[in-house]
Amino acid sequence: MTINALRALLDEEQPHATRPPAPRQPRSKPTAKENHVHDPAPPPAPKPAPPDDPQEQDTPVWALLAWGDEHVAPEVRDQAADARTAITALRARRDAEQELTAIAVETETLEQRLAELRAREAELAPPKTKRKKQPLGYPPADVRAWAAEQGIEVSPVGRVPKAIVEQWRAATGVRPGLGTARQ
């Protein structure tokens, strides 16, 4: 039985059909079909022609499988088992693809909604302002030069320690915030 034939069987609409589980027949050795490595994307085969017997067209898949499972010939039982395995695999693949499609659609919907919410948030949120640097209240270059003359070690970059600034102010007479010496 070909994959296309199984697909055709799966496509049959049976809204009220009850499918009884069929017993699985163990195999003594793998078939040549199971040992064959399949190409991941085989070319699509043409759909099989419908059977000549109109009664055969109306036989539900589950009835064919049940008939095959109970058949006296081991080849027919093997074909029924292969068909059941193929149908199960096709259903699992179809279900997985349907779920992946649903996930993709939901993801896209949620991403659109998130973009809308972020845009609205940007409209409502107050603008972020940058903090302005507070003026130091002293000229760092002058304080560093004075400290070097006094033999006090001061880092060439960064803030001058408050204690050194206070010493510089006391020695030069500069008041806080003015940055210049008294005349």
Helices and strands as residue ranges (DSSP letters): H 3-10, H 32-35, H 54-57, H 61-70, H 74-124, H 140-150, H 162-172
